[in-house]
């Protein structure tokens, strides 16, 4: 609150020095050049596709087991979405299924790191098309010692209210390619340009960036808190008939969500937990293949039926944490 107040009292509310500092700090956190801050993660996905030259006649592969934002971004540029299945053990894109979906028209693969666990980047990078890493739920996670977001041709972050760090609404594009970043920076703001081109009003404000900078300084501590709570959940639930979040070798999990796999349907378990004072949710509202009326995604269907997100966030108190632990134990007693 103090950081936002200082920015507001300074009188510069629109995009300015706070945004530039936030871009540099996020880039440095990931070992990359300064990013391009924008108004949302969806705006970042839109600009990422434009920056890679994706348009009508092209295909973009994305998971079905994801929120609808990547689908909208693909539709914004007039490309065709090609859905791929999830690995039900990790909830991330299944590289073997992605390989089957690639055609001569595939221009990019959108790779979310679901719930804070890095996707199989080795398996996806070897497929050929450029990767757009979606780090909306995984900023701070590492894959083989490197930060996620540093592998793709371009990466995006989301700073929505429920993300690992927040600016209320907001997002950022990141890349090692400085020329690509310059093109993306040119696209996010349309005003005072001598040469006309299609541009957008996708700017972040200085007081949002001030909040983001404050959050970024606290991010290591917040991620440490998430990891500690997750460790206690794992120990206390080790004997329950549930699937705990996967931890493949070489990947660190930052637990944007703690998603368990329950033996039956997840929705009845959520209702039973609610009666015990614990709010659990299906982590994805609805897979995209259901939204589009498609079939043939068994891994996604399994994840959607059995996956359940239980409360885990830095402000969770010890009393609330104990309530969550006992609640799940009671449901499966």
Phi, psi and omega per residue, in radians:
X1 nan -0.662 3.109
X2 -1.139 -0.680 -3.138
X3 -1.118 -0.761 3.126
X4 -1.154 -0.734 -3.132
X5 -1.067 -0.729 3.122
X6 -1.075 -0.714 3.139
X7 -1.148 -0.738 -3.136
X8 -1.183 -0.735 -3.138
X9 -1.167 -0.437 3.097
X10 -1.224 -0.273 3.029
X11 1.538 -0.135 3.132
X12 -1.768 1.707 -3.043
X13 -1.593 -0.578 -3.074
X14 -1.400 -3.007 -3.138
X15 -1.025 2.213 -3.100
X16 -2.806 -2.418 -3.015
X17 -1.187 -0.624 3.124
X18 -1.094 -0.699 3.112
X19 -1.102 -0.807 -3.129
X20 -1.060 -0.716 3.118
X21 -1.179 -0.710 3.115
X22 -1.071 -0.758 3.112
X23 -1.046 -0.771 -3.122
X24 -1.167 -0.692 -3.080
X25 -1.245 -0.705 3.090
X26 -1.155 -0.750 3.087
X27 -1.013 -0.795 3.134
X28 -1.120 -0.656 3.126
X29 -1.040 -0.583 -3.126
X30 -1.735 0.069 -3.115
X31 1.243 0.582 -3.061
X32 -2.238 2.915 3.020
X33 -1.091 2.907 3.078
X34 -0.931 2.396 -3.113
X35 -1.427 -2.989 3.102
X36 -2.124 1.836 -3.106
X37 -1.333 2.423 -3.126
X38 -2.410 3.137 -2.962
X39 -1.374 -0.294 -3.141
X40 -2.885 2.889 3.036
X41 -1.149 -0.589 3.109
X42 -1.161 -0.717 3.057
X43 -1.057 -0.677 3.109
X44 -1.106 -0.753 3.098
X45 -1.075 -0.742 3.131
X46 -1.026 -0.875 -3.117
X47 -1.173 -0.589 3.110
X48 -1.060 -0.772 3.123
X49 -1.120 -0.765 3.108
X50 -1.089 -0.704 -3.132
X51 -1.110 -0.504 3.087
X52 -1.549 0.097 3.079
X53 1.343 0.388 -3.112
X54 -1.417 2.363 -3.127
X55 -2.769 -2.851 -3.136
X56 -0.975 2.429 -3.113
X57 1.592 -0.245 3.124
X58 -1.640 2.791 3.056
X59 -2.061 2.515 3.085
X60 -2.236 2.232 3.120
X61 -1.543 2.377 3.091
X62 -2.539 2.770 3.111
X63 -1.320 2.647 2.977
X64 -1.336 -0.562 -3.089
X65 -1.531 1.352 -3.102
X66 -2.843 2.848 3.028
X67 -1.151 2.961 -2.955
X68 -1.427 -0.098 -3.070
X69 -0.980 -0.812 3.128
X70 -1.066 -0.620 3.093
X71 -1.072 -0.795 3.125
X72 -1.060 -0.774 -3.111
X73 -1.062 -0.708 3.112
X74 -1.119 -0.714 3.126
X75 -1.199 -0.551 3.096
X76 -1.005 -0.668 -3.083
X77 -1.583 0.015 3.095
X78 1.402 0.226 3.126
X79 -1.501 3.029 -3.121
X80 -1.811 2.165 3.087
X81 -1.348 2.381 3.054
X82 -2.115 1.929 -3.065
X83 -1.369 2.544 3.058
X84 -2.236 2.782 -3.019
X85 -1.486 2.857 3.106
X86 -1.717 2.649 2.915
X87 -1.417 1.978 -3.048
X88 -1.151 -0.232 3.102
X89 -1.398 -0.551 -3.084
X90 -2.044 -0.249 -3.075
X91 1.246 0.073 3.121
X92 -1.668 2.981 3.091
X93 -0.951 2.398 3.081
X94 -1.584 1.899 -3.087
X95 -0.991 -0.599 -3.139
X96 -1.133 -0.674 3.111
X97 -1.270 -0.647 3.081
X98 -1.033 -0.730 -3.139
X99 -1.000 -0.685 -3.140
X100 -1.207 -0.386 -3.079
X101 -1.600 -0.230 -3.079
X102 -1.236 2.363 3.049
X103 -2.250 -3.132 3.111
X104 -1.185 -0.222 -3.136
X105 -1.707 -0.005 -3.110
X106 -1.255 2.105 -3.099
X107 -1.877 -0.315 -3.116
X108 -2.885 2.786 3.036
X109 -2.195 2.139 3.055
X110 -1.541 2.141 -3.001
X111 -2.095 1.595 3.015
X112 -1.278 2.494 3.006
X113 -1.669 1.620 -2.901
X114 -1.154 2.228 2.988
X115 1.104 0.211 3.113
X116 1.861 -0.031 3.120
X117 -1.755 2.169 3.118
X118 -1.021 2.478 3.045
X119 -1.257 3.006 3.113
X120 -1.340 1.441 -3.039
X121 -1.202 -0.602 3.087
X122 -1.036 -0.834 -3.126
X123 -1.145 -0.564 -3.104
X124 -1.453 -0.658 -3.132
X125 -1.109 -0.567 -3.084
X126 -1.310 -0.118 -3.103
X127 -1.357 -0.399 3.029
X128 2.030 -1.037 -3.093
X129 -1.081 2.590 3.134
X130 -1.086 2.515 3.133
X131 -1.689 2.384 2.894
X132 -1.823 1.837 3.137
X133 -1.347 2.150 3.083
X134 -1.734 1.759 -3.075
X135 -1.735 0.422 -3.094
X136 -0.972 -0.552 -3.088
X137 -1.984 0.212 -2.946
X138 -2.478 0.271 -3.138
X139 -1.093 2.242 -3.060
X140 1.805 -0.279 3.077
X141 -1.303 2.767 -3.104
X142 -2.284 2.555 3.105
X143 -2.197 2.024 -3.094
X144 0.883 0.745 3.053
X145 1.510 -0.152 -3.141
X146 -1.898 2.588 3.127
X147 -1.147 2.418 2.972
X148 -1.098 2.605 -3.013
X149 1.735 -0.226 -3.127
X150 -1.823 0.160 -3.088
X151 -1.842 -0.642 -3.028
X152 -1.329 2.929 3.018
X153 -1.067 -0.620 3.059
X154 -2.651 2.602 -3.134
X155 -2.259 2.732 3.103
X156 -2.267 2.648 3.006
X157 -2.197 2.669 3.041
X158 -2.089 2.429 3.123
X159 -2.089 0.600 3.089
X160 -1.095 2.912 -3.000
X161 -0.997 -0.530 -3.072
X162 -1.682 0.069 -3.065
X163 -1.432 3.104 -3.057
X164 -1.108 -0.620 2.913
X165 -2.378 2.607 -2.948
X166 -2.270 2.602 2.872
X167 -2.097 0.297 -3.045
X168 1.565 -1.265 2.893
X169 -2.262 2.601 3.109
X170 2.690 2.931 3.126
X171 -2.846 -3.133 3.133
X172 -2.745 2.559 3.008
X173 -1.839 2.478 -3.115
X174 -2.436 2.592 -3.131
X175 -2.928 2.777 2.962
X176 -1.429 -0.268 -3.062
X177 -1.520 1.761 -3.091
X178 -1.160 -0.551 3.105
X179 -1.190 -0.679 3.058
X180 -1.088 -0.768 3.130
X181 -1.064 -0.656 3.111
X182 -1.121 -0.700 3.099
X183 -1.142 -0.697 3.139
X184 -1.186 -0.678 3.119
X185 -1.110 -0.648 3.112
X186 -1.152 -0.554 -3.058
X187 -1.355 -0.399 -2.970
X188 -1.390 -0.162 -3.061
X189 -2.513 2.255 -3.000
X190 -1.737 -0.141 -2.896
X191 -1.512 2.613 3.023
X192 0.984 0.956 3.109
X193 -2.086 2.332 -3.138
X194 -1.285 -0.581 -3.135
X195 -1.887 2.236 -3.085
X196 -1.415 2.431 2.973
X197 -2.704 2.835 3.102
X198 -1.219 2.057 3.110
X199 -2.287 3.107 -2.993
X200 -2.354 2.807 3.041
X201 -1.755 1.376 -3.042
X202 -2.017 0.534 -3.025
X203 -1.378 2.671 2.960
X204 -1.697 2.674 3.122
X205 -1.637 2.828 -3.136
X206 -1.167 -0.649 -3.125
X207 -1.302 -0.469 2.971
X208 -1.147 -0.760 -3.142
X209 -1.125 -0.616 3.094
X210 -1.086 -0.711 3.065
X211 -1.116 -0.755 3.132
X212 -1.083 -0.715 3.124
X213 -1.120 -0.712 3.086
X214 -1.089 -0.748 3.118
X215 -1.125 -0.695 -3.101
X216 -1.103 -0.657 3.105
X217 -1.116 -0.526 -3.117
X218 -1.610 -0.134 -3.005
X219 -1.007 -0.813 3.137
X220 -0.981 -0.713 3.127
X221 -1.184 -0.677 3.130
X222 -1.171 -0.689 3.099
X223 -1.176 -0.663 3.091
X224 -1.080 -0.708 3.107
X225 -1.110 -0.761 3.106
X226 -1.052 -0.776 -3.120
X227 -1.109 -0.674 3.141
X228 -1.141 -0.765 3.115
X229 -1.108 -0.759 3.134
X230 -1.049 -0.685 3.122
X231 -1.092 -0.700 3.105
X232 -1.192 -0.689 3.059
X233 -1.017 -0.814 -3.103
X234 -1.041 -0.763 -3.114
X235 -1.167 -0.762 -3.059
X236 -1.323 -0.400 -3.093
X237 -1.875 0.180 -3.044
X238 -1.045 -0.526 -3.071
X239 -1.686 0.014 3.142
X240 -1.402 2.699 -3.141
X241 -1.410 1.000 -3.137
X242 -2.254 2.845 3.041
X243 -1.717 2.045 3.096
X244 -1.406 2.804 -3.130
X245 -0.966 2.385 -3.131
X246 -1.175 2.617 3.061
X247 -2.346 1.270 3.126
X248 -1.073 2.630 3.130
X249 -1.029 2.449 3.085
X250 1.450 0.102 -3.132
X251 -2.237 2.369 3.042
X252 -1.812 2.462 -3.104
X253 -1.811 2.284 3.124
X254 -1.822 0.025 2.954
X255 0.958 0.910 2.912
X256 -0.978 -0.695 2.960
X257 -2.344 2.577 3.011
X258 -1.776 1.727 -3.031
X259 -1.826 2.085 3.101
X260 -1.806 2.761 3.010
X261 -1.859 2.129 -3.115
X262 -1.740 2.701 -3.031
X263 -1.171 -0.550 3.091
X264 -1.890 -2.705 3.102
X265 -1.200 2.481 -3.081
X266 -1.311 -0.585 -3.038
X267 -1.031 -0.787 3.096
X268 -1.094 -0.610 3.093
X269 -1.119 -0.713 3.103
X270 -1.063 -0.704 3.134
X271 -1.157 -0.700 3.121
X272 -1.152 -0.709 3.085
X273 -1.116 -0.662 3.130
X274 -1.039 -0.686 3.120
X275 -1.166 -0.348 3.096
X276 -1.664 0.116 3.093
X277 1.539 0.269 -3.124
X278 -2.046 2.127 3.125
X279 -1.592 1.921 3.049
X280 -2.024 2.664 -3.041
X281 -2.412 2.723 2.897
X282 -1.189 2.250 -3.013
X283 -1.238 -0.363 3.068
X284 -2.124 2.249 -3.118
X285 -1.019 -0.828 3.135
X286 -2.876 2.239 3.097
X287 -1.016 2.617 -3.062
X288 -1.172 -0.546 -3.127
X289 -1.143 -0.526 3.051
X290 -1.249 -0.741 3.097
X291 -0.983 -0.684 -3.090
X292 -1.608 0.037 3.117
X293 1.227 0.609 -3.121
X294 -1.853 2.871 3.105
X295 -2.277 2.966 3.017
X296 1.707 0.579 3.139
X297 -2.272 1.266 -3.006
X298 -1.131 -0.655 3.125
X299 -1.116 -0.733 3.100
X300 -1.138 -0.758 3.135
X301 -1.052 -0.712 3.123
X302 -1.135 -0.788 -3.141
X303 -1.099 -0.713 -3.115
X304 -1.171 -0.640 -3.119
X305 -1.299 -0.676 -2.958
X306 -1.870 -0.276 -3.071
X307 -1.351 2.362 -3.132
X308 -2.447 2.255 3.139
X309 -1.695 2.152 3.134
X310 -1.871 2.742 -3.016
X311 -1.045 2.234 3.018
X312 -2.734 2.006 3.097
X313 -2.817 2.787 -2.991
X314 -1.056 -0.561 -3.094
X315 -1.453 0.016 3.101
X316 -1.071 2.183 -3.118
X317 -1.405 2.880 3.105
X318 -1.073 -0.659 3.120
X319 -1.139 -0.768 3.129
X320 -1.149 -0.719 3.101
X321 -1.017 -0.775 3.114
X322 -1.104 -0.639 3.107
X323 -1.102 -0.727 3.113
X324 -1.118 -0.804 -3.110
X325 -1.059 -0.859 -3.114
X326 -1.170 -0.609 -3.127
X327 -1.054 -0.822 -3.135
X328 -1.195 -0.639 3.091
X329 -1.084 -0.695 -3.135
X330 -1.188 -0.710 -3.140
X331 -1.058 -0.678 -3.075
X332 -1.817 0.254 3.121
X333 -1.118 nan nan
